[in-house]
Amino acid sequence: MIKVMLIAWYLFVGVIWLSIAYINFEDIIFPKYPDRVYKKDVIESCVDTLVAASIALIIALLPNFIVAVIQWIVSLVH
């Protein structure tokens, strides 16, 4: 059951990250004025998406770290 919950958690965080990536790249993928897509805007969107991916990865792996710390504390007690 815990593995199913972790998979659901990873999917949830992944969908949130993909939504953020879509919002960052929306103006570049579907520009209002196609001749006004600048390299600076593309690089800025890539950096924003990379930061969002790093944060999403930390959030997704947080339950694993919490469980590891709990197991470590329990192993110290026994």
C-alpha positions as a Python dict, from the first residue, in 0.01 Angstrom:
ca = {
    (1, 'M'): (0, 0, 0),
    (2, 'I'): (285, 236, 79),
    (3, 'K'): (438, 180, -266),
    (4, 'V'): (106, 265, -430),
    (5, 'M'): (89, 585, -226),
    (6, 'L'): (446, 676, -325),
    (7, 'I'): (369, 617, -693),
    (8, 'A'): (59, 834, -660),
    (9, 'W'): (269, 1100, -486),
    (10, 'Y'): (531, 1094, -765),
    (11, 'L'): (258, 1123, -1028),
    (12, 'F'): (97, 1412, -842),
    (13, 'V'): (424, 1604, -813),
    (14, 'G'): (505, 1521, -1176),
    (15, 'V'): (174, 1660, -1298),
    (16, 'I'): (229, 1978, -1099),
    (17, 'W'): (579, 2012, -1248),
    (18, 'L'): (451, 1955, -1602),
    (19, 'S'): (186, 2221, -1543),
    (20, 'I'): (453, 2466, -1431),
    (21, 'A'): (667, 2378, -1733),
    (22, 'Y'): (370, 2435, -1966),
    (23, 'I'): (300, 2773, -1806),
    (24, 'N'): (668, 2872, -1845),
    (25, 'F'): (683, 2770, -2212),
    (26, 'E'): (330, 2873, -2312),
    (27, 'D'): (436, 3205, -2465),
    (28, 'I'): (718, 3037, -2656),
    (29, 'I'): (516, 2742, -2787),
    (30, 'F'): (211, 2949, -2880),
    (31, 'P'): (343, 3302, -2933),
    (32, 'K'): (102, 3588, -3001),
    (33, 'Y'): (359, 3738, -3235),
    (34, 'P'): (576, 3462, -3391),
    (35, 'D'): (847, 3705, -3501),
    (36, 'R'): (901, 3820, -3140),
    (37, 'V'): (1034, 3500, -2981),
    (38, 'Y'): (1372, 3592, -2838),
    (39, 'K'): (1657, 3369, -2724),
    (40, 'K'): (1655, 3546, -2387),
    (41, 'D'): (1294, 3441, -2324),
    (42, 'V'): (1368, 3080, -2419),
    (43, 'I'): (1669, 3063, -2187),
    (44, 'E'): (1472, 3227, -1905),
    (45, 'S'): (1193, 2970, -1945),
    (46, 'C'): (1447, 2686, -1943),
    (47, 'V'): (1608, 2813, -1623),
    (48, 'D'): (1269, 2859, -1456),
    (49, 'T'): (1167, 2508, -1555),
    (50, 'L'): (1496, 2364, -1427),
    (51, 'V'): (1444, 2535, -1090),
    (52, 'A'): (1087, 2403, -1078),
    (53, 'A'): (1214, 2053, -1162),
    (54, 'S'): (1469, 2069, -879),
    (55, 'I'): (1206, 2180, -630),
    (56, 'A'): (962, 1913, -753),
    (57, 'L'): (1231, 1645, -717),
    (58, 'I'): (1308, 1752, -361),
    (59, 'I'): (937, 1751, -274),
    (60, 'A'): (883, 1412, -440),
    (61, 'L'): (1173, 1248, -256),
    (62, 'L'): (1098, 1407, 82),
    (63, 'P'): (886, 1111, 208),
    (64, 'N'): (1176, 874, 134),
    (65, 'F'): (1415, 1084, 342),
    (66, 'I'): (1165, 1108, 628),
    (67, 'V'): (1121, 730, 633),
    (68, 'A'): (1498, 678, 621),
    (69, 'V'): (1547, 907, 922),
    (70, 'I'): (1271, 729, 1114),
    (71, 'Q'): (1428, 390, 1038),
    (72, 'W'): (1769, 518, 1146),
    (73, 'I'): (1629, 647, 1476),
    (74, 'V'): (1449, 316, 1539),
    (75, 'S'): (1767, 122, 1465),
    (76, 'L'): (1954, 335, 1722),
    (77, 'V'): (1697, 256, 1989),
    (78, 'H'): (1710, -122, 1938),
}
